[in-house]
Amino acid sequence: MQFVVDTSCLILLQKLNWLDEFLCHAEDIFICPPRVMQEVKNDKKLLKWLKIGTVAVIAVNKSMSITGISETDNEVVALATEKNWSILSEDLLLRQKAEKLAIPAFNLAELIVLYYQYARIDQDACINRLNALFAKAALSKTAYRELVEIIKS
Amino acid sequence: MKITLSLSDQLVTELDELLSFNGHDDRNRLIQKLLRESVAGQKQRHVAQLYCDGKKTLRQCAEILGVDLRKMMDILRRLNIPLDGGRFPHNKLALKLLRQGAKTQSLHSSD
């Protein structure tokens, strides 16, 4: 799997101590634009992880100017467009804007379901992680129910 | 700046009670403190609503409140607002891929 990752998702992963588990699969590639990397470096906890973890920084060749979102958000979308990769972000509006440009944008809860579908984790582990996200108020009841339904279908 | 406020007797009594709880005697300072907290709280709730309505991104909300992204996520959590804003899905393409299952997904560049 290949993703353009946003800081929001990295923060959530760090809060749950899941950074290493989710971002260190050899077969996956996570990249981010320079502005996201700057945010990561400004966040002490993420900076600490960055010394052992890897997220490649790729500059955006052609900038975008999507109205209603910040320059950093624009960079995330622009990089995903250039690479034709999916976005990994917790941001509601960013994900909605990506949809309008035909870019799939997953959040961490959905990445967990992907991991289950790719047989990286079993069903119990998948549901346990969704429970943890729900407990951290990172996931609404509506989304939780929908995702559990997908897992069990 | 000085502002004159009209307060009910009951509210003044309650303020004085609060002063005695905290061991303070400066009514003016207490009112300022309460107002500051209330304004900050109202602003946070307003910004959180903008996020939930899909009108602002997390970064834009953080900028309005003068905090970083991590703090903004903490504020939403404290207000019991999930990062997905209580709505699902936000990106139908991602949902479609999830419903199709991993075998048919094209999340690899080689696909």
Interface residues (C-beta under 8 A of the other chain):
Chain A: M1 Q2 F3 T7 S8 I11 L12 E39 N42 D43 K45 G68 I69 S70 T72 D73 K83 N84 W85 S86 E90 D91 L92 L93 L94 R95 Q96 A98 E99 A102 I103 P104 A105 F106 N107 A109 E110 V113 L114 Q117 Y118 A119 K136 A137 A138 L139 S140 K141 T142 A143 E146 L147 I150
Chain B: Y51 C52 G54 K55 K56 T57 L58 R59 Q60 E63 D68 L69 R70 M73 L76 R77 N80 I81 P82 L83 D84 G85 G86 R87 F88 P89 H90 N91 K92 L93 A94 L95 K96 L97 L98 R99 G101 A102 K103 Q105 L107 H108 S109
